[in-house]
C-alpha cells in the first residue's frame, strides 16, 4: 500500500470512527439514564415485545412493541435495527440480543440493572402498567437513541461505500500494521487517539465501537495495559462499515 493511499485511508477511517463514537456516547448516556430508574429491569422491558413469554420476538412483534411505546420511527428503520439485533439471522430476536442492546457498558450502571429482578403481574406487555411514566419515557428515549445510532452508522457505511478509494480490508490493514489478521482493543485505541487526539475523552466510547464488532471474549479495558486480549478479527470492517 502506497504512503499516499495509507494516509487517505487513515483519514477516512478516523473520521468514520469519530462519528460512530459520538453516536455511541449519546446512546450510552440514554442507557445509563434508564439504568438509574429503580423500577426498570430488562426482563420486563423485553416482555413489552415478547408478551407471550416465548423468549424471542419476531419482526412484527418488535415493530408493534416499539410503536406501542410511542417510538417515532418508520417500519424500515425498525426493521434495520431488528436485523442488527438478530444475531443468528433466523428472524428472531432473543432476550440475550435485547439485553446486549440496552445493557450499559459502564460497570457501575450495569450492576444497577443486573441487581433488579422482573416484576410479576398480568399486564407485563403494557409498559404503563409495569414502569412509572418517567421510566417509560426513558425506555422510549433509549430505543429512539438506538434507532438514531443505527441510522447514523448506516449513513456512514453508505458514505464509505460511495468512496471509490475506500476498501474495508485495506482500512483494517492500516490498524493491523503487523499483519496478524486481528487487532487488539489497545491497537484500536492507539490508532484513534493518534489520528484524532483530543476528540475522545475516555476509552469507554472506543470500547463501544469495539463491542459493536464481533470479537473473542469479554474483556474490559484496563488503562496502562498494552496487551489486552480482546481481539477484533479482520472480518470486522465489513461487519461495521459495509452496508
N, C-alpha and C positions, 0 to 999 in steps of 0.2 A: 504494500500500500504506500503510495507516494506521501510525502510530508504534507503537501497541499490538501490532498483528499482527507488525510487524517485530521488536519485542523478543521476542515469543513464538517466532518462527521462529529468531531468533539463538540463543536459549537452547536450544531443542530441537536445533538443528544442532550447536552447540558440544558438547553432551552426547554426541551420537552420534559426533562426531569424537573426543572424548576416549576413549570406549570403544574405537572402532576402532583408534586409535593405540596404546592399551595392548596390545591383542592383536597388533598389528603388531610392536611391540617384542619381545614374547615369541617370536614366530615368527622374527624376525630373529636373535635370540640363538641359537635352535636351529640355524639355518643357519650361523651363524658357528662354532659348536662343531663342526659337521660338517666345515666347510671346513678346520679345523686338522688334520684327520686325514690323515696322509701318504699313505694308500692310497686315499683317496676321490677319485673322478672322476665327472663327470656322465654320461659315455657308458656306463660300466659300470653305473652306477645305473639308467639308462634301460633297459638290456638286461635288467634284472631283470623288467621288464614286456614289453619287446619281444624276447623270446627267439628269434624267427625273424629278427631283424635287418632288418625291413622299413622302419624309420624312423618308424613310428607304432604306436600301440596302440589297441585297441578298448576299450569299456567292460568287457567280460568279462575281457580280459587285464589291464586296470588293476585290476580287483577281485581277480583271482587273485593278482597280484603283491603287492598290498597285504596280503592275508591271509597270503601266504607269508612276508612279513616279520614277521608277528605283530602287525600293527596292530589295535588294538581299535576297530572301527567297524562300523556296520551297512551294508547294501547301499545304502540310500537316502542315507546320509551320504557314502559314497564316490562315488555317482553324482552327488551335488550338486557335489563337488569336481571330478569329471571334466567336468561341464557347464561349470564356470567355466574350466577349462583348455582346453576345445575352442574355440579362438578363432574358427574359421570355421564352427562348428556343423555339421560334416559327420560327426560320430560318431567322429572320430579325434583322438587327442592325439599331436602330433608332438614330436620331440626339442626343437625350439625352445620349445614350450609348457612342456615339463617343465623345461627349462633356466631359463626365466623364473621358475618356481615356486621352485626351490631355490638359485638363484644369490644370494649375499648382496649387499646394496645398498651396503655399505661397501667402498670400492675396495680396501683392504688385503686383505680376505678374498676378494674377487672375483678378485684376481690370483693368490691361492693356488690357487684352483680352476682357473683358466684355464691355469695353468702345468703341469697334470698331464695326461698322455695316458692313453688307455684301455689296459688290460692285454689281452693275448691269451690265449686259453685255451678249452678245450672246454666248460666249465661256467659260462659267464658268466651264465646265468639264475639261478644259485644263489648268493645273496649270501654265504652262509657259506663258499663256496669262492673268492670274489673278495676280500671285505673281511675284516678281522680282526673278532673278536667285538665289540670296542668300537665299531668303525666301523659295523658292522651295527646295533648298539644305537642309535647316534646317528642313523643313517639312518632307522630306525623312529621315533625320537623326533621328527625333523624332519617326517616325514609326519603323525604324530599332532598336531603343533603346527599344521600346515596345515589339518587337519580341524577341530581345535578353533577355529582362527581363522575358518574358513568357517561353522561352527555359530554362533559368536558374532555374526558380521556378519549372518547370516540372521535371527537373533533381533532385532537392531537394526532391520533392514528391516521385519520383521513388526510391531514395536512402532510404528514410524513410520506404517505402513500403517493401523494401528488409530486413530491420532490424526487425527480428522476435520479438525483445523485445519492439518495439515501438508501442504504441497504441494512437491514436489521442485523445481519450476521457480521458485516464489516464493522457496524457500530459496536457490536459486542466485543470484537477484537480490539477496539480502541481501549476498552477497560481491561480485557484479558490480555495484558501485554506479554505474559509469559506463555500464551498459547496452551493453557491447561484444559480448556473446554468448559471451565466454570470459573466463577469469581466469588470471592468471599464477601460478606457484608462489609468488612473493613475496606476492601478494594473499591466498592461502590461509594462508600462514604468519602474516601480519599479523592476519588475522581471528581465527585460533585463539589466538594469543598475546594479543590484545587482550581476548578474552572469557574466556580460561582461563589467565590469567597465573600462571606457577609450576607448572602441571600437566605441562608438557612440557619436558624438559631439553635436547633437541637438535632440530635441523632434520631429522635422519635419519628419525625416526618420521613426521613430517609429510610428508616426501618419499615415504615408503612408501605413505601414503594417496593421494598424487597419482599414483604409478605404478600403483596398482591401477585407476585410471581410464584412459580412452583419451585419449591426448594426442599432439600433433605433436612429433616429435623426441625425442632422448635427451640431455637437458641436466642436468648435476649442479648442485646448489645451490652458490652461491658467496656466503658471508656478505659483506654490505656492498653487494651489487648489488641495486637495486630494480627492475630491468627484465629479469628473467630471461625468456628466450624460450620456456620451457616453458609451454604453454597447455592448460588444461582446458576443453573445449567445453561448451556449455550442455546437451548430451545427457548429460553425465557424471552429474548427480544421479540420473537414472533408472537408470543403469548401476550406480552404487554403492549407492543407498539403496532402490530399488524391489525387491520380492521377485521 
